Amino acid sequence: MISFRPVTADDLPMLANWLARPHWRQWWGDPDEELSNIRDMVEGRDTTRPFIFQEDGIDKGYIQVWFVGDQQGSAFAADYPWLERLPAEAVGVDLSIAFEEDLSRGLGTRTLQAFVHQLREEGHERIIIDPDPANLRALKAYRKAGFQEIEALLGRTGDCLLMELVSKEGVS
């Protein structure tokens, strides 16, 4: 069973450890900068909501939901102009699995499906994700969870591939 708990300040040392792992470093930015961003979320300086996801009560990774409208017109959007082409009511999701041995075992797909279900329960209809197009493992998991490339934005999003949930329940 997949569950989610909000990140607290007590989780920051664990997240620092995860962010330093090679399979995270490949797709995330500088660990200190990323941890600072998560701290801003925990302390309320960023509207992004960070969570630790658990499987059967065991911490297995990190997932966050961010709000497109809050990013539009921001300094962040200057680096990612495609944000202005999305509906303001959309939310974006990012996730990473903590342990390398859990990769390629369906955990990412199951987690994303459960998170999407939760987001739907909260009333979010437009859900996007923006992986690096070279992250084939993530692309496979996201497609299995019901996400597809946004055709109108192909080739217009720099170093990410913008995908949107196309199924109502988050399953294909």
C-alpha positions as CSV (number, residue, x, y, z in Angstrom):
1,M,0.0,0.0,0.0
2,I,1.3,3.4,-1.0
3,S,0.8,6.4,1.4
4,F,2.0,9.9,1.6
5,R,3.1,12.1,4.6
6,P,4.1,15.7,4.4
7,V,7.9,16.4,4.6
8,T,8.9,18.0,7.9
9,A,12.2,19.6,9.0
10,D,13.1,16.3,10.6
11,D,13.1,14.7,7.1
12,L,15.7,17.1,5.7
13,P,18.8,15.0,6.8
14,M,17.3,11.9,5.1
15,L,16.5,13.9,2.0
16,A,20.0,15.3,1.9
17,N,21.3,11.7,1.9
18,W,18.9,10.7,-0.9
19,L,19.7,13.8,-3.0
20,A,23.4,12.9,-2.9
21,R,22.8,9.4,-4.3
22,P,24.1,8.8,-7.9
23,H,20.6,7.9,-9.3
24,W,19.3,11.2,-7.9
25,R,22.2,13.3,-9.0
26,Q,21.7,12.2,-12.5
27,W,18.3,13.9,-12.7
28,W,18.2,16.5,-9.9
29,G,20.3,19.6,-9.5
30,D,22.9,20.5,-6.9
31,P,21.9,18.6,-3.7
32,D,22.4,21.6,-1.4
33,E,20.3,23.8,-3.7
34,E,17.6,21.2,-4.0
35,L,17.5,20.7,-0.2
36,S,17.3,24.5,0.2
37,N,14.3,24.5,-2.1
38,I,12.6,21.7,-0.1
39,R,13.3,23.6,3.1
40,D,11.6,26.6,1.6
41,M,8.5,24.4,0.9
42,V,8.5,23.0,4.4
43,E,8.8,26.5,5.9
44,G,6.1,28.0,3.8
45,R,8.2,30.2,1.4
46,D,7.1,28.1,-1.6
47,T,3.6,26.8,-2.3
48,T,4.9,23.4,-3.6
49,R,3.8,20.6,-1.3
50,P,6.5,18.0,-0.6
51,F,5.8,14.5,0.6
52,I,7.6,11.3,1.5
53,F,5.9,8.4,0.0
54,Q,5.8,5.1,1.8
55,E,5.1,1.6,0.8
56,D,3.7,-0.6,3.6
57,G,4.8,2.1,6.1
58,I,8.4,2.3,4.9
59,D,9.9,5.5,3.5
60,K,10.5,4.8,-0.2
61,G,11.0,8.2,-1.9
62,Y,10.0,11.8,-2.4
63,I,7.1,13.3,-4.4
64,Q,5.9,16.9,-4.7
65,V,3.0,18.8,-6.2
66,W,3.5,22.3,-7.6
67,F,1.0,24.8,-8.8
68,V,1.4,26.0,-12.4
69,G,-0.4,29.3,-11.7
70,D,2.0,30.1,-8.8
71,Q,4.9,29.7,-11.2
72,Q,3.6,31.7,-14.1
73,G,5.1,35.2,-14.3
74,S,7.8,34.2,-11.8
75,A,11.6,34.2,-12.1
76,F,11.3,30.4,-12.4
77,A,9.1,30.9,-15.5
78,A,11.8,33.0,-17.1
79,D,13.9,29.8,-17.3
80,Y,10.9,27.7,-18.3
81,P,8.8,29.8,-20.7
82,W,6.6,26.8,-21.5
83,L,4.9,27.3,-18.1
84,E,3.0,30.3,-19.6
85,R,1.4,28.0,-22.2
86,L,-0.2,25.8,-19.5
87,P,-3.5,26.4,-17.8
88,A,-3.1,28.2,-14.5
89,E,-5.2,25.6,-12.7
90,A,-2.9,22.7,-13.7
91,V,-0.6,21.1,-11.1
92,G,2.8,19.5,-11.7
93,V,4.2,16.4,-10.0
94,D,7.8,15.4,-9.5
95,L,9.0,12.2,-7.8
96,S,12.1,10.2,-7.1
97,I,12.6,6.7,-5.6
98,A,15.0,6.7,-2.6
99,F,16.8,3.4,-3.1
100,E,18.4,2.2,-6.3
101,E,17.3,-1.4,-5.6
102,D,13.7,-0.2,-5.9
103,L,14.1,1.1,-9.4
104,S,12.4,-0.7,-12.3
105,R,10.1,-2.6,-10.1
106,G,6.8,-0.7,-10.7
107,L,7.1,1.5,-7.5
108,G,7.2,4.7,-9.5
109,T,4.1,3.8,-11.5
110,R,2.2,2.6,-8.4
111,T,3.2,5.8,-6.4
112,L,2.2,8.1,-9.2
113,Q,-1.2,6.4,-9.7
114,A,-1.9,6.7,-5.9
115,F,-0.8,10.3,-5.8
116,V,-2.9,11.1,-8.9
117,H,-5.9,9.6,-7.2
118,Q,-5.3,11.8,-4.2
119,L,-4.9,14.9,-6.4
120,R,-8.2,14.0,-8.2
121,E,-9.9,13.7,-4.8
122,E,-8.7,17.2,-4.0
123,G,-10.3,18.4,-7.3
124,H,-7.2,18.7,-9.6
125,E,-8.1,17.8,-13.1
126,R,-5.0,19.0,-15.1
127,I,-1.9,17.1,-13.9
128,I,1.4,17.3,-15.7
129,I,4.9,15.9,-15.2
130,D,8.1,17.1,-16.9
131,P,10.8,14.5,-17.0
132,D,14.1,14.7,-18.8
133,P,13.5,13.0,-22.1
134,A,16.7,10.9,-21.5
135,N,15.2,9.4,-18.4
136,L,13.7,6.4,-20.1
137,R,12.9,4.6,-16.9
138,A,10.8,7.5,-15.7
139,L,9.1,7.9,-19.1
140,K,8.0,4.3,-19.0
141,A,6.6,4.6,-15.5
142,Y,4.8,7.8,-16.3
143,R,3.2,6.3,-19.5
144,K,2.1,3.3,-17.5
145,A,0.4,5.7,-15.0
146,G,-1.6,7.3,-17.8
147,F,0.6,10.3,-18.8
148,Q,1.3,11.1,-22.5
149,E,3.4,13.8,-24.2
150,I,1.7,17.1,-24.8
151,E,2.0,17.1,-28.6
152,A,1.6,20.9,-29.0
153,L,4.6,21.4,-26.8
154,L,7.0,18.8,-28.3
155,G,10.3,20.5,-29.0
156,R,9.3,23.7,-27.2
157,T,10.2,22.8,-23.6
158,G,14.0,22.8,-23.5
159,D,15.5,20.0,-21.4
160,C,12.2,18.4,-20.3
161,L,9.4,16.5,-22.0
162,L,6.1,17.8,-20.9
163,M,3.5,15.1,-20.3
164,E,-0.1,15.3,-19.1
165,L,-2.4,12.8,-17.5
166,V,-4.9,11.7,-20.1
167,S,-6.9,9.1,-18.3
168,K,-9.4,10.1,-15.7
169,E,-8.2,7.7,-12.9
170,G,-4.4,7.8,-13.5
171,V,-4.2,4.4,-15.0
172,S,-3.9,3.4,-18.6
